Each structure stands twice: as structure tokens, then as C-alpha cells.
Amino acid sequence: MYTLHIANRNYSSWSLRPWLLLRMLDIPFEERLVPFHDAAAWERFRALSPSGKVPLLVDGDTLVWESLAIVEYLAERHPGVWPQDPLARAWARSAASEMHAGFGELRTRCSMSCGQRIRLHEHPPALQRDLDRISSLWAEGLSRFGGPFLAGAAFTAVDAFFAPVAFRLQGYGLSLADAQADAYARRLLQLEPMRQWYQAALAEDFRDLPHEEEIITWGTLLEDLRVPAAG
């Protein structure tokens, strides 16, 4: 059985992606959460992963790090990771790669925090360009392949890669211009594994100070739905 090492659910968008894919495809795995909340966190990660980061998938003696590499490793072993149709598969891989490497303004200003509600201090054109691109990309996939997921009727890796965007839209009170794209974000939030991730994130009582400080650099905290931090 696979072992998937993840970090704090509240912040770790990268951990969410392979975790959600495994859950949605009913691929058995053991989860191990290694939180980052103190100065020793990097050493804990470095003891597990060559990059000193998570997510990390362990399959016997094989270590696979980086979310995109994990997805491709799983695709070699399990059906359904990518769409079966070649055109849909090419589109899905391109869109997932774009998410993996792009949307820097959204990542910077809207760091994922499942349990917090934030109002941004400002909404610059670069952020709107990222949101508009996501809106048009999602609308293209939904229209072209028929939905309800981005590349067709089934949840695939491209949906997993964009799942953290749904938490960001919720947390920062953002919406997308295209109505079907906006509805897709809400649909992602209602997936049972997404609901479970969200509830587990709210139950975390550990905090990572750099993440907390970064969030209030870019916005005003309106509400914190998490359990109180551990003393």
C-alpha cells in the first residue's frame, strides 16, 4: 500500500492534490501528516523527502516527490488518473501543468487557508488576470468535454490540481466571471473528500507563524473558523 506524507491541511495546497486524487479514485493509501509549525519542521521533512518538502508518495523502496510526479507515477499504475480520450487527456495535462507552474499572483496574495476568511487590501490587475484565466480555462473544459468535471464526466488529476483554487475563492470571497466556472468551484467544495479535508483543517490546533503572517500582510482577517491554537 502507498504511504502519502502530507503537511497541515489548512495551508498545504500541494498536499491536497494527490490526497484528493487518491481518495476520489478509491486508491488505498496510508496517510501520514507531518505538520510545519516550528523551526524543526524542515529537518522532519528532509528526513523523509529528498527535496525536504511534501507531498511525498512512498511505494515500497520508491520515493516520489512533487505533486505532478506523484500523479504521473499513479497514472502508470491505475486507470482513471487522466481521461481516456486522447484530446481530453492532452487538454487535462496541459491545464494541470499550467496550474503547477503558473498563477503566481493568486498564489502570492491568496495563500490557501481553509479555515480563515480574509478580505484583500487590494485587488490588482495581475490578480484579476489570474482569475480571468482560471475562469476561461474552466469554462473551456466544462463546455468542450461536457462536465461536470473539467475533462468530462469523471474526476481526474486536472480537477485535483485546481481543487485548492476552490478553497482560495471561498477563503478570500472571490468569484469567477463565468457562471459555470463559478458553479464548478462550489461543486468541488461539496465533494465528500473535500468536505472531509476541510473539516480536518478546521480541527487543527497547530499554527505556522510564517503562513499566518503572510496572510495578514495581504488582507484583513474577517473570521477564523479553526479551533483555538494549542498553547
N, C-alpha and C positions, 0 to 999 in steps of 0.2 A: 504494500500500500504506500502511496505517496505521503510524504510529510511536507506541509506548506508552512513555512515560517512567515509570520506577518508581524506588523507593528500596531500601534494604537489605532483602533478602528476610527476614533474621532477624526484623526488627521490623515491617515495613511491611504491616500487615493491609489497609490501604486499597489498596495496590498489588496485592496478591494477587487481589483480587476481579475487576477487569476482565481481568487477565492470565489467570486461570484460565478465565474465561468464553470468552475468545478461543481459548484452547487447546482447551477441551472442544468448542467448536463448529467447530473447524478453520478459523477465520477467519485468513487470513495477516496477519502484522504483524511489524514490526521492533521489537525491544526495546532500550531504552537505559536503563541503570542509572546513576543519579546518587546516590551514597551521601551520607548525612548522618553525618559523623563529625568535623567540625571547625567552627570559628566561621564559616567562609566558606560553609557549606552553604546557608544561606538565600539568599545572593546568587546562588548557582548555580541554585537553584530559581526565584528571582524573574526570572532572565534567560530562563527557559523558560515559566513559567506566570503568568497574571495574579494568581493567589492566592498565589504563592510556595510552592506545595505540589504534590505529586504524589499520585496518578497524574494524568497529562496525556495525552490522546489527540490526536495531530496527524493531520489528514486534509487534505493539501494546505495551503490557506491557513486552514483551520478548526481552531481550538483548542477542545477540550472538556475541562474540568476538573471535578473532583468525580466520585466513582465512580458515583453514581446517574445523573448526567447522561450519563456515558460509556455506561452501559448503555442508556439510552433512545435515545441517538444511534445505537448499534448496532442497536437493535430496529427503527428506521425503515428500516434497510438490509439486514438479514439475518433470515431466518426462524429460529425456534427460541430466540430470546433469552428470550421469555416463552412460557408454554404457549399452545397454540392454543385450548383450551377456555375460554370466557369466564369461567366460575366459577373454574376453576383459575388463570386469569390474574389475576383480581381478588384472589384469596387470596394469590398469589405476590407481587404488587406491594405489598399491604398488609404482608405479613411482611417483605419486603426493606426497606421504608420504616421499619418498626419497628426493625429491626436497625441501619439507617443512623442513626437518631436516638436510640436507647434503649440499655438495658443498661449504664448508666453505672457501676454498682458493679463489674461484671465487667471493664469496660474499665480502670477505675482500678486495681483490685487485681491484675489478671491481664493486664498488658501482654503482647502477643504476643512471645515469644522462642522461635523454633523449636528452637534448639539447647541450651536450658537446661532443667534440671529443678529445680523450686522447690517448697518446702513453705511454705504461707502461715503467717504468725504467728497469724492468727485467721481465723475463717470467720463473719462477722457475718450476721444475718438478711437484710440487704439483698442480700448476695451470693447467699444461698440463694434469695431471691425471683427474682433474675435467672435463676439456673439452673433453677428450677422452671418459670418462664415459657418458657424455651427448650425444656425437656423437653416441656411440654404442647403448645407450638406445633408442634414437630417431629412429635410423636405424632399431632396432628390432621391435618397434611398427609399423612403417610405412610398413615394409615388412610383418610382421605377420598378420596385420589386414587390409592391403590393402590401407591405406591412403584415402584421402590426409591429414587427421589428425592423431594424434598419436594412437588412438584406433579405427580407422575406418573412415567411410565416414562423420561422424558428429563431430562437435566441442563439446568437453566435458570438464569436470573440469581438466583433466590432461593437456590439451592444455593451459588452463588458468594459471595453476601453472607454466608452463615453459615459458609463454609469456614474462616475464621480462628478460629472458636469451637472447631473440632476441634483445632487446634494449641494453643489455650489449655487445653483439657481435658487434652490429653496432657502439656503442659509443667508444669501445676500439680497433676497427679494427681487431677483431679476427675472425677466421673461424674454421670450424669443418672438420675433416679428411674425414668423409663420405659425399659424394656428395649429396645424398638425404636428409641427416640431415641438411646440409648447406642450401639446397634449401627450406627445411621446415621453417627454421628461417626467410628467406626472405619472405616466404608466410605468416607467421604470421604478419610481418610488414605491409603487404598490406591489411590485414583485415580492413574493414571500421572503426569499433570501435577503433582499434589500431591506425589508422591514425588520428582519432579524438582526442584520448588521447595525441598523440604526438604533434599535433598542439596546443592543450590547454597547454601542458607542456612548449612549446616554448613561449607562451604568458604570462607565469607567471613572474611578475616583482619582486617577493619576493625571497629572498635567505636565506638558512640556513647555517650559517657560519661553524659549525662542519662538515657538509657534504662537503662543498666547500674545506675546509682544508684537509679533509681525501682524497679527490680525487687527489689533487696535491701532497700529500705525496707519493702516489704510481705511479704517472705518470706525464707527461708533457702535459699541456693543449695546444692543437693544434688549436682549434676553439670553440667558444661559439656562438651557433645559437639562443639563447634566446633573448628576448627583454632586453634592459638595465635594471639593477636593479633600483628599486624605491629609490629615495633619502631619 
